[in-house]
Amino acid sequence: MKPDLITQTLKTYFVEKGKNLKVIQRYLSVKYKLIMDEKVLAKRLQNLT
C-alpha cells in the first residue's frame, strides 16, 4: 500500500527534517489547501511510529 500525502509529508518534514507540527500544518494548508487540525496530525504521527 502506498503512503498517502499526509504520511509522506510527516515522514519528510517531521522525521527527516525535524520540523514541528505547526510548520507541517501550515505547509499542507498553503500547498495543498488541506486544513488539518494539529491533534489529527499528532495522531497520524503516533500511528506512523
C-alpha positions in Angstrom: 0.0 0.0 0.0 1.4 3.4 -1.0 1.5 6.0 1.7 -0.8 8.9 1.3 0.1 12.6 1.1 -0.1 13.4 4.8 2.0 10.4 5.8 4.7 11.3 3.2 4.7 14.9 4.5 5.0 13.8 8.1 7.9 11.4 7.2 9.7 14.1 5.2 9.3 17.1 7.4 8.9 15.8 10.9 11.1 12.7 10.9 13.8 13.7 8.4 14.0 17.5 8.7 12.8 17.9 12.3 10.1 20.5 11.7 7.3 20.9 14.2 3.6 20.2 13.6 2.7 23.8 13.2 5.0 24.2 10.2 3.6 21.0 8.7 0.1 22.2 9.2 0.9 25.5 7.5 2.7 23.7 4.6 -0.3 21.5 4.0 -2.8 24.4 4.1 -0.7 26.6 1.7 0.5 24.0 -0.8 -2.5 21.6 -0.9 -5.3 23.6 0.6 -5.7 21.0 3.3 -7.0 22.2 6.6 -5.6 19.8 9.2 -6.1 20.0 12.9 -2.8 19.7 14.9 -4.3 16.9 17.0 -5.1 14.9 13.9 -1.5 15.3 12.7 -0.2 14.2 16.1 -2.5 11.1 16.0 -1.2 10.3 12.4 2.3 10.7 13.6 1.7 8.4 16.6 0.4 5.8 14.2 3.4 6.3 11.9 5.9 5.3 14.6 
